[in-house]
Every structure is written in C-alpha cells, then in structure tokens.
C-alpha cells in the first residue's frame, strides 16, 4: 500500500541567493533516486525556507516492483557429461545464481535445450531505501564549499539541526548527516521558537503555516511577497519595480513575509537614480518605487520576517539604515562633480588593464584610434567617437564607482552630461558596455556602437595576442561574451563591416604583439564559431551554417544574410534533390584532374545536357543582379527551378564517358551549375539533413 513520504532537513540560515537552486537540486536528486529503484509515486513537491529544505512525495509505493527473472545458462549437452553428471559449466552456473547443482533445470529456448534459472527480484521495502536516497541527493547538491561545525566531521552548506523523515504517519528509521530522523520540526525563529510534531506528510505545509508561522512553499511565499510589495507601492501612489532575482533573494530571507513601506528625503533624488537604487537593492534588499512616468519616488519597500506589534518602529529602523547609504551616494556624486570627467583621465595611467597590455589609459588610446577608423568607414561623427573613446573609462577612478561598482558607465554618463559633453558622447559612457549580457539591449547611438566595437575588438586581439585565450570553461576576460557582442553589433544593427579588416586594424594598435596574421586568423575563427551557438538558439540546423562557412567569409552581416537564405531554401520542396545533386557534382569534380572554365556548345550532344546548359545560362543572367544586391533568398528561390532539368541530366547523361572532350565539356557544365549555387553557399552540405 502506498503512503506519502516527507523529508525535511533543518539548518542554520541557508544562502538566500542559492536557496531556490538548492531546493530544486534536492528534489530532483530524490526523484532520480526513487526512479532508479523503480519506485512509483504520484507527485513530488519541493519546500524551502531559510532554515529548511524539504520534499513531500505523494503516494509512494511501499516496495520496489516484483519482477520475474529468467536466466539462461549453457546448453544441456555441455552442462552434463555422458554419465549425466554436472560439468564445471553447470557448477559455475549454479554458483552464479546461488542454487544447488541438483536444483538445476533444463528447458528448450526455442532452439536447443539449455539450463535455466527462474526467480523473482524486487519487493524491497521502500522504507529501507529512503536513507540512502536522501543521503545521495544531499551529497550531490551544488555546494561550492561545504563547512564543518563543532566537533562533527559532517559537512554541509550550513550547520544542520534536525531531520524529519516520515513514511505515512510513521518515522523512518534513518540517520542522515549525523542526525537521527524523527517527526519534530521547528517553527519561526521569533513567532514560534519551539518544536512542532508533524502528524503526517500531507499535514506538513499546513501545520507550519497555521501553527508555526512558516510558509514552507518557496513559490507561494514568493507570490505573496510580490502581492504585498505591489499593494504597498499602490498605497503611496506608485509602482514597485520588482526585479526577479531580488524577489528570489528576499523569498530566501524570510519565512513569514510582511511588506512595509519606508521613506527617504526628497533631496536625495538629485543623485542619479541608479545609485540610489543600487544602495537600496544591493545593500538593503529593498524594492524601489517609481511614478507613472517611471521616475524614482522617495519610497522603498522592505520585507520583514515578523509581524510586528509596532511596524512603525521597524520602518523607522530601516529608514535610519538607508539614510547614511544614500548620504554616501550623494556625497560621492557631489565630490565627483567638482572635477570634469576629462580631468580624471590622467589617473587611468595608474590602473593596469593587463600586465602585458598596459594600462587602462593605453587601452583608451587604442580604442580611440581604432574607433576613429571604424567611424570613418561608417561616416559617423569622428570627433564625437574619439572624444567618447578617450573618456569611456574615466569614471573608473570616480568616488561613485569606487563605492558602487555597478555604477560603472552610468556614473560616466551623468558626469559627461554635467560637464556639457555632447549627447552622443554622454550616452557612449554607459552604452559602450552594451550588451552587457546575453539578450541585453544594444547601444541606441551610433557613437556608442562604434566605441563598443572598438573596445571589444581591442580586448579580443590583445588577449589572444598574449596567448591568454579561453580554454574549456575558463574565460576570465569574457571573450565569448565580447565576441557575441561584436557579432550582434554588426548583424542586428546592419553594419556592413569586414571582421578580418577590423581585427587587422585592432592588431595594428598594439606595439608589442607578434605573429600578427596567425593571431588575426585565430581570433576570426574563434569569433565566427560563436555563430554556431547563435543559430542553434534560433533552431537553424548546423548544416545550414556549415554550408555558408564553406565560403570562408568574414563579413558577419553578409554571413547572416546567407544563412537566413539557405535556411529558407532548405525548406523548399526542391531543396533535398538539389542538395543531393550538388553533393554528387562536388564528388565528380573532386575526382577530375582539370576542369575547363567554359562550355563548348558544339560538344553538347544529348538533349538533357543542352537543356541544362540553356537553363544555367538563363539563370546566370537572372540571378547575377540578385547576387550583386545580396538578395540571396530570391536568388536561391530562382535556382530551385533547376531541379527537374538537373534530375533529367543525371538520369540521361553519362558525365565520365570515354570521350575526353565530351567528358571535360560536361565537367565544365557541372562546374558552372555548382558555381551558381556556390555564389551563396555550399548547398551540398544540406544533403545529409532532411528538411
């Protein structure tokens, strides 16, 4: 008979940012353990609070399934000698299966008579397996560094204090992490600081909620926090900005959430909003509030872990805590404004970017030179680009960024505005860091985009040039992210620039790198390889990218246009046959010693080859202007009309005939056919993939 199962591990306060991940891993580990034993169950539910990880498994089978086991042994004629005595083969089979020789049975397996042993397996009590399943799941939790406490040799992410394991209403006889299982959990640290006996797994969450002031369900607690925060913001006429990562973290800090609204002086609103938000969010775990126009309001919402009889006292305490933090931000902002952003640039000479690549000042010099050349190619304001490049790292030496690291770029934007720099230059102070992460927005201004390109290209070439390229999962300079950012800036913003040329220009800014061409080739290959994952995320088959890669191009925008065209083409009804034909043509041409450049019309004998030649000539005229305008999709669509004439050619014409003149002429025709498709990509790469 099945019963519900509960396991709860009670601990000191768990890391709030990791709580959700730990809970999910604990649950999946137990689920995997149960399935590995063949144990059936109806559902599995995770629970997690700052002081506990728990799982409830409903309708868990009482034992592992019983299965019939049939083991066939050696042929009977080998198992017994002529006198009917068992041989060594029979004795070995009996020993292997734990039975006496005299109990051996023989049956026909459908072909010959063999020894056979039949028994049943399974039927192991679930209760006896639970200790191992729970222990194994805990051992596999993603904990970077485990700790010990007291004199115990036990290790876990935090000290453990209690263990509840119930199967139905009965306590499971188990010891995990040095704790003996029982039914006693603990309530809220302040509201119910005592033990609570859990009657059964099905009562677990409700008992904690109704009696012990603990909302055990992480998602339920998270939803309640969101609801309370939104309601509090509404009461002051604003809208709470709820960052999901902060919501997760706060849900990992409280067991009984109570949202409260505090206020700070309006004078602080003269400080960049991002600095105030950083203070509230990162340091105090507060949610900030904005008005209908998206402007920061002088309110914050905090989550208390208790229902205070005097919430005003709690609010006052939080206001006292946040005031000096905001005062610091205001002080740094005012201090930084006393000197211009440009005047701070000299200090960059004291900051090392990378030991072999010089200082941050030297990096900005390289960025400025490279960005100038890119701007000239794109007809973008060179003066603004150079100015933005020179100033783009100056806020690194500001008081604001020193105190609030996440203000890098944002602080520079505000200081550039205050200094009277042009709008484009000011925007570039922050936007040249975009995209900061996967899916982040791109720079909104051309000047910002050029500086963003130059910054990343300088880093890529420099780091590869000193031999510090990424290996395996290690990428200390975030070169993968930088590569994807460059590709996005060129493709998504339709910038028709050649990546090899850009890397060559970037390399020229460095005076201490060797093996220039090899480094450029290495960086180019590394960056273009990022396209593979890019297209996989867009559900474009790898063979499509391979088809375009065969062209060995280095213009990301052009590459993307070809990939999109080939991906469209592969879904046409003619694509499979034409891809196979292209592969056949490629194989034939690869075996030929020489192939004439031109087709001699006088050697065209068969009607099928004449028809193919006529179609190829016609298509050459039709698609030439499409190729020139990079209308690859339209060109491949036009070429798809060649399917029938190509099929007929291969059905009716022997290419590798004995007459060398005819053979070479037909090879020239196939070369021209292949050349039409190869103007876009190597379509033969699609032959291995069904559309």
JOZIDA-V842347 format. One record per residue. RES is the residue in one letter. SS is DSSP state (H for helix, E for strand, L for the rest). D_LAST is the distance of its C-alpha to the last C-alpha in Angstrom with 1 decimal. Layout:
# JOZIDA-V842347
res->RES ss->SS d_last->D_LAST
res->RES ss->SS d_last->D_LAST
This chain:
# JOZIDA-V842347
res->X ss->L d_last->50.4
res->X ss->L d_last->48.0
res->X ss->E d_last->49.3
res->X ss->E d_last->48.0
res->X ss->E d_last->48.0
res->X ss->E d_last->48.9
res->X ss->E d_last->49.0
res->X ss->E d_last->50.3
res->X ss->E d_last->51.1
res->X ss->E d_last->53.7
res->X ss->E d_last->53.9
res->X ss->L d_last->55.3
res->X ss->L d_last->53.3
res->X ss->L d_last->49.7
res->X ss->L d_last->47.9
res->X ss->H d_last->46.8
res->X ss->H d_last->43.7
res->X ss->H d_last->42.5
res->X ss->H d_last->43.6
res->X ss->H d_last->40.3
res->X ss->H d_last->38.4
res->X ss->H d_last->41.2
res->X ss->H d_last->41.1
res->X ss->H d_last->37.4
res->X ss->H d_last->37.7
res->X ss->H d_last->40.8
res->X ss->H d_last->39.2
res->X ss->H d_last->36.0
res->X ss->H d_last->38.2
res->X ss->H d_last->40.3
res->X ss->H d_last->37.4
res->X ss->H d_last->35.9
res->X ss->H d_last->39.4
res->X ss->H d_last->39.9
res->X ss->H d_last->36.6
res->X ss->H d_last->37.4
res->X ss->L d_last->40.6
res->X ss->L d_last->38.9
res->X ss->L d_last->40.9
res->X ss->L d_last->39.7
res->X ss->L d_last->40.3
res->X ss->L d_last->39.5
res->X ss->E d_last->38.7
res->X ss->E d_last->39.5
res->X ss->E d_last->40.9
res->X ss->E d_last->41.6
res->X ss->E d_last->44.7
res->X ss->E d_last->45.8
res->X ss->E d_last->48.7
res->X ss->L d_last->50.4
res->X ss->L d_last->52.5
res->X ss->E d_last->50.3
res->X ss->E d_last->47.0
res->X ss->E d_last->46.7
res->X ss->E d_last->44.4
res->X ss->E d_last->45.1
res->X ss->E d_last->43.3
res->X ss->E d_last->44.0
res->X ss->E d_last->44.7
res->X ss->E d_last->44.4
res->X ss->L d_last->45.2
res->X ss->L d_last->48.7
res->X ss->E d_last->47.6
res->X ss->L d_last->44.7
res->X ss->L d_last->43.5
res->X ss->L d_last->45.4
res->X ss->E d_last->43.5
res->X ss->E d_last->44.8
res->X ss->E d_last->44.6
res->X ss->E d_last->44.8
res->X ss->E d_last->45.5
res->X ss->E d_last->45.9
res->X ss->E d_last->48.3
res->X ss->E d_last->49.6
res->X ss->E d_last->50.6
res->X ss->H d_last->54.0
res->X ss->H d_last->55.6
res->X ss->H d_last->54.9
res->X ss->H d_last->55.9
res->X ss->E d_last->59.4
res->X ss->L d_last->61.8
res->X ss->L d_last->64.0
res->X ss->L d_last->66.5
res->X ss->L d_last->64.0
res->X ss->L d_last->64.1
res->X ss->E d_last->61.0
res->X ss->L d_last->59.6
res->X ss->H d_last->58.2
res->X ss->H d_last->54.7
res->X ss->H d_last->55.9
res->X ss->H d_last->57.7
res->X ss->H d_last->54.7
res->X ss->H d_last->52.5
res->X ss->H d_last->55.2
res->X ss->H d_last->55.6
res->X ss->H d_last->51.9
res->X ss->L d_last->51.8
res->X ss->L d_last->55.2
res->X ss->L d_last->57.1
res->X ss->L d_last->60.2
res->X ss->H d_last->60.1
res->X ss->H d_last->62.1
res->X ss->H d_last->59.4
res->X ss->L d_last->56.7
res->X ss->E d_last->55.3
res->X ss->E d_last->53.7
res->X ss->E d_last->51.2
res->X ss->E d_last->49.0
res->X ss->L d_last->45.3
res->X ss->L d_last->44.5
res->X ss->L d_last->45.2
res->X ss->L d_last->48.3
res->X ss->E d_last->50.8
res->X ss->E d_last->50.0
res->X ss->E d_last->51.5
res->X ss->E d_last->49.8
res->X ss->E d_last->50.3
res->X ss->E d_last->49.3
res->X ss->E d_last->49.7
res->X ss->E d_last->48.2
res->X ss->E d_last->46.6
res->X ss->L d_last->46.2
res->X ss->L d_last->48.5
res->X ss->L d_last->49.1
res->X ss->E d_last->50.6
res->X ss->L d_last->48.3
res->X ss->H d_last->51.2
res->X ss->H d_last->51.7
res->X ss->H d_last->48.1
res->X ss->H d_last->48.0
res->X ss->H d_last->50.0
res->X ss->H d_last->47.6
res->X ss->H d_last->44.5
res->X ss->H d_last->45.9
res->X ss->H d_last->47.2
res->X ss->H d_last->43.9
res->X ss->H d_last->42.1
res->X ss->H d_last->44.8
res->X ss->H d_last->44.6
res->X ss->L d_last->40.9
res->X ss->L d_last->41.3
res->X ss->L d_last->40.0
res->X ss->L d_last->43.5
res->X ss->L d_last->43.9
res->X ss->L d_last->47.6
res->X ss->L d_last->49.6
res->X ss->E d_last->53.3
res->X ss->L d_last->56.5
res->X ss->L d_last->59.4
res->X ss->L d_last->63.0
res->X ss->L d_last->63.9
res->X ss->L d_last->60.7
res->X ss->L d_last->58.2
res->X ss->L d_last->55.5
res->X ss->L d_last->52.7
res->X ss->E d_last->50.5
res->X ss->L d_last->49.3
res->X ss->L d_last->52.6
res->X ss->L d_last->55.6
res->X ss->E d_last->55.2
res->X ss->E d_last->58.0
res->X ss->E d_last->57.2
res->X ss->E d_last->54.9
res->X ss->E d_last->54.3
res->X ss->E d_last->52.7
res->X ss->E d_last->53.2
res->X ss->E d_last->51.9
res->X ss->L d_last->53.0
res->X ss->L d_last->56.5
res->X ss->E d_last->57.3
res->X ss->E d_last->57.2
res->X ss->L d_last->55.0
res->X ss->L d_last->57.1
res->X ss->L d_last->55.1
res->X ss->E d_last->55.7
res->X ss->E d_last->53.0
res->X ss->L d_last->53.6
res->X ss->L d_last->57.3
res->X ss->E d_last->57.5
res->X ss->E d_last->58.7
res->X ss->L d_last->56.8
res->X ss->E d_last->58.7
res->X ss->L d_last->58.2
res->X ss->E d_last->59.6
res->X ss->E d_last->57.5
res->X ss->E d_last->58.8
res->X ss->L d_last->58.9
res->X ss->L d_last->58.6
res->X ss->L d_last->60.5
res->X ss->L d_last->62.9
res->X ss->L d_last->62.8
res->X ss->L d_last->62.9
res->X ss->L d_last->63.8
res->X ss->L d_last->64.4
res->X ss->E d_last->62.7
res->X ss->E d_last->61.1
res->X ss->E d_last->60.7
res->X ss->L d_last->57.4
res->X ss->L d_last->58.1
res->X ss->L d_last->54.6
res->X ss->H d_last->51.0
res->X ss->H d_last->50.4
res->X ss->H d_last->53.4
res->X ss->H d_last->52.2
res->X ss->H d_last->50.6
res->X ss->H d_last->53.1
res->X ss->H d_last->56.1
res->X ss->H d_last->55.2
res->X ss->H d_last->54.6
res->X ss->H d_last->57.7
res->X ss->H d_last->60.2
res->X ss->L d_last->59.1
res->X ss->L d_last->57.6
res->X ss->L d_last->54.2
res->X ss->L d_last->50.9
res->X ss->L d_last->48.9
res->X ss->L d_last->45.4
res->X ss->H d_last->43.9
res->X ss->H d_last->41.5
res->X ss->H d_last->44.4
res->X ss->H d_last->46.7
res->X ss->H d_last->44.1
res->X ss->H d_last->43.7
res->X ss->H d_last->47.5
res->X ss->H d_last->48.0
res->X ss->H d_last->45.6
res->X ss->H d_last->47.4
res->X ss->H d_last->50.8
res->X ss->H d_last->49.9
res->X ss->H d_last->48.6
res->X ss->H d_last->51.8
res->X ss->H d_last->54.0
res->X ss->H d_last->52.5
res->X ss->H d_last->52.9
res->X ss->H d_last->56.6
res->X ss->L d_last->57.2
res->X ss->L d_last->55.3
res->X ss->L d_last->52.2
res->X ss->E d_last->48.7
res->X ss->E d_last->47.9
res->X ss->L d_last->45.1
res->X ss->L d_last->43.4
res->X ss->L d_last->41.3
res->X ss->H d_last->39.3
res->X ss->H d_last->40.1
res->X ss->H d_last->43.8
res->X ss->H d_last->43.5
res->X ss->H d_last->42.2
res->X ss->H d_last->45.0
res->X ss->H d_last->47.7
res->X ss->H d_last->46.5
res->X ss->L d_last->47.0
res->X ss->L d_last->50.5
res->X ss->L d_last->52.1
res->X ss->L d_last->52.6
res->X ss->L d_last->54.4
res->X ss->L d_last->53.1
res->X ss->E d_last->55.5
res->X ss->E d_last->54.4
res->X ss->E d_last->57.3
res->X ss->E d_last->57.5
res->X ss->E d_last->59.5
res->X ss->E d_last->60.5
res->X ss->L d_last->61.2
res->X ss->L d_last->63.3
res->X ss->H d_last->61.9
res->X ss->H d_last->63.2
res->X ss->H d_last->60.3
res->X ss->H d_last->57.9
res->X ss->H d_last->58.9
res->X ss->L d_last->57.0
res->X ss->L d_last->53.3
res->X ss->H d_last->51.6
res->X ss->H d_last->49.1
res->X ss->H d_last->52.0
res->X ss->H d_last->53.5
res->X ss->H d_last->50.2
res->X ss->H d_last->49.7
res->X ss->H d_last->53.2
res->X ss->H d_last->52.6
res->X ss->H d_last->49.1
res->X ss->H d_last->49.2
res->X ss->H d_last->52.8
res->X ss->L d_last->53.8
res->X ss->L d_last->50.6
res->X ss->L d_last->51.6
res->X ss->E d_last->49.4
res->X ss->E d_last->50.3
res->X ss->E d_last->50.8
res->X ss->E d_last->50.1
res->X ss->L d_last->51.4
res->X ss->L d_last->49.5
res->X ss->L d_last->49.1
res->X ss->L d_last->47.5
res->X ss->L d_last->50.7
res->X ss->E d_last->52.0
res->X ss->E d_last->54.8
res->X ss->E d_last->57.7
res->X ss->E d_last->56.6
res->X ss->E d_last->54.7
res->X ss->E d_last->53.7
res->X ss->E d_last->54.3
res->X ss->E d_last->53.6
res->X ss->E d_last->56.7
res->X ss->L d_last->56.5
res->X ss->L d_last->59.7
res->X ss->L d_last->61.2
res->X ss->L d_last->64.2
res->X ss->L d_last->67.4
res->X ss->L d_last->67.8
res->X ss->H d_last->64.3
res->X ss->H d_last->66.2
res->X ss->H d_last->67.2
res->X ss->H d_last->63.6
res->X ss->H d_last->62.5
res->X ss->H d_last->65.5
res->X ss->H d_last->64.6
res->X ss->H d_last->61.1
res->X ss->H d_last->62.4
res->X ss->H d_last->64.8
res->X ss->H d_last->62.0
res->X ss->H d_last->59.7
res->X ss->H d_last->62.6
res->X ss->H d_last->63.2
res->X ss->H d_last->59.5
res->X ss->H d_last->59.2
res->X ss->H d_last->62.5
res->X ss->H d_last->61.2
res->X ss->H d_last->58.2
res->X ss->H d_last->60.6
res->X ss->H d_last->62.9
res->X ss->H d_last->60.1
res->X ss->H d_last->58.9
res->X ss->H d_last->62.4
res->X ss->H d_last->63.1
res->X ss->H d_last->60.1
res->X ss->L d_last->60.9
res->X ss->L d_last->64.2
res->X ss->L d_last->62.5
res->X ss->L d_last->59.8
res->X ss->L d_last->56.3
res->X ss->H d_last->57.1
res->X ss->H d_last->60.2
res->X ss->H d_last->58.2
res->X ss->H d_last->56.2
res->X ss->H d_last->58.9
res->X ss->H d_last->58.5
res->X ss->H d_last->54.9
res->X ss->H d_last->56.7
res->X ss->H d_last->57.7
res->X ss->L d_last->54.1
res->X ss->E d_last->52.2
res->X ss->E d_last->48.4
res->X ss->E d_last->48.0
res->X ss->L d_last->50.8
res->X ss->L d_last->49.5
res->X ss->L d_last->48.1
res->X ss->E d_last->51.2
res->X ss->E d_last->52.0
res->X ss->H d_last->50.2
res->X ss->H d_last->52.5
res->X ss->H d_last->51.2
res->X ss->H d_last->47.7
res->X ss->H d_last->48.4
res->X ss->H d_last->50.0
res->X ss->H d_last->46.8
res->X ss->H d_last->44.7
res->X ss->H d_last->47.0
res->X ss->H d_last->46.9
res->X ss->H d_last->43.2
res->X ss->H d_last->42.6
res->X ss->H d_last->45.1
res->X ss->H d_last->43.1
res->X ss->H d_last->39.9
res->X ss->H d_last->41.7
res->X ss->H d_last->43.1
res->X ss->H d_last->39.7
res->X ss->H d_last->38.6
res->X ss->L d_last->42.0
res->X ss->L d_last->42.6
res->X ss->L d_last->46.2
res->X ss->H d_last->47.2
res->X ss->H d_last->50.4
res->X ss->H d_last->48.6
res->X ss->H d_last->45.9
res->X ss->H d_last->48.6
res->X ss->H d_last->50.7
res->X ss->H d_last->47.9
res->X ss->H d_last->46.9
res->X ss->H d_last->50.5
res->X ss->H d_last->51.0
res->X ss->L d_last->47.6
res->X ss->L d_last->48.9
res->X ss->H d_last->52.5
res->X ss->H d_last->52.2
res->X ss->H d_last->51.7
res->X ss->H d_last->55.4
res->X ss->L d_last->56.2
res->X ss->H d_last->58.0
res->X ss->H d_last->55.4
res->X ss->H d_last->52.4
res->X ss->H d_last->54.7
res->X ss->H d_last->55.3
res->X ss->L d_last->52.0
res->X ss->H d_last->49.2
res->X ss->H d_last->46.5
res->X ss->H d_last->48.4
res->X ss->L d_last->47.3
res->X ss->L d_last->46.1
res->X ss->H d_last->47.2
res->X ss->H d_last->50.9
res->X ss->H d_last->50.4
res->X ss->H d_last->49.2
res->X ss->H d_last->52.3
res->X ss->H d_last->54.7
res->X ss->H d_last->53.3
res->X ss->H d_last->53.7
res->X ss->H d_last->57.3
res->X ss->H d_last->58.0
res->X ss->L d_last->57.1
res->X ss->L d_last->54.1
res->X ss->L d_last->51.8
res->X ss->H d_last->49.1
res->X ss->H d_last->46.4
res->X ss->H d_last->48.2
res->X ss->H d_last->48.8
res->X ss->H d_last->45.2
res->X ss->H d_last->44.1
res->X ss->H d_last->46.2
res->X ss->H d_last->43.9
res->X ss->H d_last->40.6
res->X ss->L d_last->40.3
res->X ss->L d_last->39.4
res->X ss->L d_last->36.4
res->X ss->L d_last->33.7
res->X ss->L d_last->35.6
res->X ss->L d_last->32.8
res->X ss->L d_last->29.1
res->X ss->L d_last->28.5
res->X ss->L d_last->32.0
res->X ss->L d_last->32.9
res->X ss->L d_last->33.2
res->X ss->L d_last->36.6
res->X ss->L d_last->37.6
res->X ss->L d_last->39.9
res->X ss->H d_last->39.2
res->X ss->H d_last->42.0
res->X ss->H d_last->40.7
res->X ss->H d_last->37.3
res->X ss->H d_last->38.9
res->X ss->H d_last->41.1
res->X ss->H d_last->38.2
res->X ss->H d_last->36.3
res->X ss->H d_last->39.5
res->X ss->H d_last->40.3
res->X ss->H d_last->37.1
res->X ss->H d_last->36.8
res->X ss->H d_last->40.4
res->X ss->H d_last->39.8
res->X ss->H d_last->36.7
res->X ss->H d_last->38.5
res->X ss->H d_last->41.7
res->X ss->H d_last->40.5
res->X ss->H d_last->38.3
res->X ss->H d_last->41.3
res->X ss->L d_last->43.6
res->X ss->L d_last->41.2
res->X ss->L d_last->40.5
res->X ss->L d_last->36.7
res->X ss->L d_last->34.9
res->X ss->E d_last->34.7
res->X ss->L d_last->32.7
res->X ss->L d_last->33.2
res->X ss->E d_last->36.2
res->X ss->L d_last->35.9
res->X ss->L d_last->39.4
res->X ss->L d_last->39.0
res->X ss->L d_last->35.7
res->X ss->H d_last->34.0
res->X ss->H d_last->30.5
res->X ss->H d_last->31.3
res->X ss->H d_last->33.0
res->X ss->H d_last->30.0
res->X ss->H d_last->27.6
res->X ss->H d_last->30.4
res->X ss->H d_last->30.7
res->X ss->H d_last->27.0
res->X ss->H d_last->27.2
res->X ss->H d_last->30.4
res->X ss->H d_last->28.9
res->X ss->H d_last->25.5
res->X ss->L d_last->26.4
res->X ss->L d_last->29.7
res->X ss->L d_last->28.5
res->X ss->L d_last->30.8
res->X ss->L d_last->30.2
res->X ss->L d_last->31.8
res->X ss->L d_last->31.1
res->X ss->H d_last->30.9
res->X ss->H d_last->32.6
res->X ss->H d_last->35.5
res->X ss->H d_last->35.9
res->X ss->H d_last->36.1
res->X ss->H d_last->38.6
res->X ss->H d_last->40.7
res->X ss->H d_last->40.6
res->X ss->H d_last->41.6
res->X ss->H d_last->44.5
res->X ss->L d_last->46.0
res->X ss->L d_last->46.7
res->X ss->L d_last->49.8
res->X ss->L d_last->49.6
res->X ss->L d_last->46.1
res->X ss->L d_last->45.7
res->X ss->L d_last->43.0
res->X ss->H d_last->41.5
res->X ss->H d_last->38.7
res->X ss->H d_last->37.6
res->X ss->H d_last->37.6
res->X ss->H d_last->35.6
res->X ss->H d_last->33.0
res->X ss->H d_last->32.8
res->X ss->H d_last->32.6
res->X ss->H d_last->30.0
res->X ss->H d_last->27.7
res->X ss->H d_last->28.4
res->X ss->H d_last->27.6
res->X ss->H d_last->24.4
res->X ss->H d_last->23.2
res->X ss->H d_last->23.6
res->X ss->H d_last->20.6
res->X ss->H d_last->18.4
res->X ss->H d_last->19.7
res->X ss->H d_last->19.7
res->X ss->H d_last->16.0
res->X ss->H d_last->15.4
res->X ss->H d_last->17.7
res->X ss->L d_last->15.6
res->X ss->L d_last->12.4
res->X ss->L d_last->10.9
res->X ss->L d_last->9.4
res->X ss->H d_last->12.3
res->X ss->H d_last->10.7
res->X ss->H d_last->10.6
res->X ss->H d_last->14.3
res->X ss->H d_last->15.0
res->X ss->H d_last->14.1
res->X ss->H d_last->16.6
res->X ss->H d_last->19.0
res->X ss->L d_last->19.6
res->X ss->L d_last->21.6
res->X ss->L d_last->24.0
res->X ss->L d_last->24.7
res->X ss->L d_last->26.9
res->X ss->L d_last->26.7
res->X ss->H d_last->24.7
res->X ss->H d_last->24.5
res->X ss->H d_last->23.2
res->X ss->H d_last->20.7
res->X ss->H d_last->19.4
res->X ss->H d_last->19.3
res->X ss->H d_last->17.2
res->X ss->H d_last->14.7
res->X ss->H d_last->14.5
res->X ss->H d_last->14.1
res->X ss->H d_last->11.4
res->X ss->H d_last->9.4
res->X ss->H d_last->10.2
res->X ss->H d_last->9.5
res->X ss->L d_last->5.9
res->X ss->L d_last->5.6
res->X ss->L d_last->8.3
res->X ss->L d_last->8.8
res->X ss->L d_last->10.4
res->X ss->H d_last->8.0
res->X ss->H d_last->7.1
res->X ss->H d_last->10.9
res->X ss->H d_last->12.1
res->X ss->H d_last->10.6
res->X ss->H d_last->12.2
res->X ss->H d_last->15.3
res->X ss->H d_last->15.7
res->X ss->H d_last->15.7
res->X ss->H d_last->18.2
res->X ss->H d_last->20.2
res->X ss->H d_last->20.4
res->X ss->H d_last->21.7
res->X ss->H d_last->24.2
res->X ss->H d_last->25.5
res->X ss->H d_last->25.9
res->X ss->H d_last->28.4
res->X ss->L d_last->30.4
res->X ss->L d_last->33.6
res->X ss->L d_last->33.7
res->X ss->L d_last->31.8
res->X ss->L d_last->33.8
res->X ss->L d_last->32.9
res->X ss->L d_last->33.6
res->X ss->L d_last->33.0
res->X ss->L d_last->36.3
res->X ss->H d_last->36.1
res->X ss->H d_last->39.0
res->X ss->H d_last->37.0
res->X ss->L d_last->34.3
res->X ss->L d_last->35.3
res->X ss->L d_last->32.5
res->X ss->H d_last->31.4
res->X ss->H d_last->27.7
res->X ss->H d_last->28.3
res->X ss->H d_last->30.5
res->X ss->H d_last->27.9
res->X ss->H d_last->25.3
res->X ss->H d_last->27.9
res->X ss->H d_last->28.8
res->X ss->H d_last->25.3
res->X ss->H d_last->24.9
res->X ss->H d_last->28.3
res->X ss->H d_last->27.5
res->X ss->H d_last->24.2
res->X ss->H d_last->26.2
res->X ss->H d_last->28.6
res->X ss->H d_last->26.2
res->X ss->H d_last->23.9
res->X ss->H d_last->26.8
res->X ss->H d_last->28.1
res->X ss->H d_last->24.6
res->X ss->H d_last->24.2
res->X ss->H d_last->27.8
res->X ss->L d_last->27.1
res->X ss->L d_last->23.8
res->X ss->L d_last->21.9
res->X ss->H d_last->18.8
res->X ss->H d_last->16.5
res->X ss->H d_last->18.8
res->X ss->H d_last->19.1
res->X ss->H d_last->15.5
res->X ss->H d_last->15.5
res->X ss->H d_last->18.6
res->X ss->H d_last->17.4
res->X ss->H d_last->14.6
res->X ss->H d_last->17.7
res->X ss->H d_last->18.4
res->X ss->H d_last->15.9
res->X ss->H d_last->18.7
res->X ss->H d_last->21.4
res->X ss->H d_last->19.5
res->X ss->H d_last->18.8
res->X ss->H d_last->22.5
res->X ss->H d_last->23.7
res->X ss->H d_last->22.3
res->X ss->H d_last->23.5
res->X ss->H d_last->27.0
res->X ss->L d_last->27.9
res->X ss->L d_last->29.0
res->X ss->L d_last->28.4
res->X ss->L d_last->30.4
res->X ss->L d_last->33.5
res->X ss->L d_last->37.1
res->X ss->L d_last->38.2
res->X ss->H d_last->37.5
res->X ss->H d_last->37.9
res->X ss->H d_last->35.2
res->X ss->H d_last->32.9
res->X ss->H d_last->33.3
res->X ss->H d_last->32.8
res->X ss->H d_last->29.6
res->X ss->H d_last->28.5
res->X ss->H d_last->29.5
res->X ss->H d_last->27.4
res->X ss->H d_last->24.3
res->X ss->H d_last->25.2
res->X ss->H d_last->25.4
res->X ss->H d_last->22.0
res->X ss->H d_last->20.4
res->X ss->H d_last->22.6
res->X ss->H d_last->21.2
res->X ss->H d_last->17.7
res->X ss->H d_last->19.3
res->X ss->L d_last->21.3
res->X ss->L d_last->18.3
res->X ss->L d_last->16.6
res->X ss->L d_last->15.9
res->X ss->H d_last->12.7
res->X ss->H d_last->13.2
res->X ss->H d_last->12.2
res->X ss->H d_last->8.5
res->X ss->H d_last->9.3
res->X ss->H d_last->9.6
res->X ss->L d_last->6.2
res->X ss->L d_last->3.8
res->X ss->L d_last->0.0
